[in-house]
């Protein structure tokens, strides 16, 4: 039997249940009264034949449009006009009156981790954070949109605040202990819906399915009426509890499930797709966790007096996101017989002409050295003289200590490098690329003036200058043994240099390639040269020889040989590539100008998988989590990689599932190719930005951790030192800035640290 509650004399405009389970409280509001009902007590009185009554906590407060309980069910927030009333839930008492919005208030929510904090939204397109102890405003947002704000929601696990507007805009802010809010991500339901539909159409086209017609669909606003976080659910396949950052958004035309970590639409359930439903437009939503890994929704119709009860099974939603194929950077089998990785370069033995006329110039003694007879030496006058003033060489001891500095473990628990240490002006041209050597002692800087500078990692002393390119240097790369490094330029040439030599050992000129070289690097433990030009991927064998014939110095003795060349499936230009050189790996990641990411299996010489529409623009930077010889991470961590695209932020992907797992977009990147990097410990992400700052993110959070200011121009390049907690940045106007960690700026001189090589990463 339904329970009938009477007591209001006007239309009921708002209702809400309490947060607790015993007793179950319900608050209802009309223009005359605001009443709190004890549901169990009302049911008991109804069974006894008595009239169910509640507690009137407010009278004549105007038209109330929103009600919410605090988490202890002791207070109620009521929105009426531009005023928010804080009422006692047990008696008729107005605890405080909050005024300050310039338009009618639309929602008010209590903070779950701080009972004295309240957030309110308004039609003036702003939200305010209130301190209920003083009744003062802690934070007031800027005008977020051209449309009014409708709803707000707290995420306790990540300390985030989410608000939505009538035009489908969603903002996610981080709320710190000082009650100041920082914008983390911004989402648009309409744009996410279009990307989701395009992706589904592409998948259906590849699978040979029929595409849905979109001719009859009318574009309409998607007001954010209600938001709730999907509860944790248990995966039935492996019986593991998964805590998803999935946000349910109830709108007028259906339900949208969004992944907050990636700002992607997981699924959209429209009322029109279910003809048996008696509702086509929603007026309000109520969301609650259900049983057996489900969410329950109570939806009221906007035009008809009816409600519907919906249930969403999270396991079914998880199956939609499941991916059948996955990959790993670690090989699971030896190379195939026909694999290009088995290619080898036959080295020609030097041929010496045979001498005629028999044996000549034989030595007269059997030893290579003959002791002098001593006839020409000065006679010895002093037979023995003791050394009484022996002095130790302090420089050698200091050198040994410095050498030990680079042999210690990378501090896994150090703070992010944020302390400015060195500022250096190297050129008036952009610093397009940076690359540390594997031991962290040297760093290469590729400049826009077509030169490459080689500095000590401390940025002290004069750099070695390498010239020869005709256009800006686009990439530099060290070999694993740190004896060689290569540079590629926009002049369609590639050069390999011996460290310390000003003449290149190999020059691959522009006559071999039709377009600029991208992503040049050493590959497969320095066995190959790997790079891209246009739509082609090239794999070269090489043999380096820096000796020169003094008469024919123009003739280089180094040898390069094409092992194999490949063309991408879509025949679009490759904009960036990445592969692991520190250990054997078959995987090469390719980014195309068609906004796709291709996983290339070098062992099978084929594209193993392709991610379409990975970004809204073409990827200009891809970075794998390679760690360093000084740190060891969990094996699965090496399957993560970053991609950066103009206007679309930074995304981190998991190679095992081929899905984006998080998105970072606090930095500004509108036109320049700002790079990104992962720290050797795998805990931090750095990105360049066009607001003259570098941003450091915690890899587990989409909000930035530190904002490194005081750069003179756009930060184009960022790179972590593999040996010590340091971050090097390069700017558009040719400046370098070195940042150190607060816990790693002054390391101990103890040289007893364990020396170790590449971490054991067999899979």
Buried (B, 14 or more C-beta within 10 A) or exposed (E): EEEEBEBBEEEBBBBBBBBEEEEBBBBBBBBBBBBBBBBEBBBEBBEEEEEBBBBBBBEEBBBBBBBBBBBEBEBBBBBBBBBBBBBBBBEEEEBBEBEBBEBBBBBBBBBBEBBBBBBBBBBBBBBBBBBBEEBEBBBEBEEBBEBBBBBBBBBEEBBBBBBBBBBBBBBBBBBEEEBEBEBBBBBBBBBBBBBBBEBBBEEEEEEEEEEEEEEEEEEEBBBBBBBBBBBEBBBEEEEEEBEBBBBBBBBBBBBBBBBBBBBBBBBBBBBEEEEEBEBBBBBBBBBEBBEEBBBBBBBBBEEEEEBBEBEBBBBEBBEEBEEEEBBBBBBEEEBEEEBBBEBEBEEEEEEEEEEEEEEEEEEEEEEEEEEEEEEEEEEEEEEEEEEEEEEEEEEEEEEEEEEBBBBBBBBEEBBBBBBBBBEBEBBEBBBBBBBBBBBBBBBBBBBBBBBBBBBEBEBEEEBBEBEBBEBBBBBBBBBBEEEBBBBBBBBBBBBBBBBEEEBBBBBBEBEBBEBBBBBBBBBBBBBBBBBBBBBBBBBBBBBBEBEEEEEEEEEBBBBBEEBBEBEBBBEBBBBBBBBBBBBBBBBBBBBBBBBBBBBBBBBBBEBBBBBBEBBEBBBBBBBBBBBBBBBBBEBBBBBBBBBBBBEBBBBBBBBBBBBBBBBBBBBBBEEBBBBBBBBBBBBBBBBBBBBBBBBBBBBEBBBBBBBBEEBBBBBBBBBBBBBBBBBBBBBBBBBBBBBBBEBBBEBEEEBEBEEBEBBEBEE
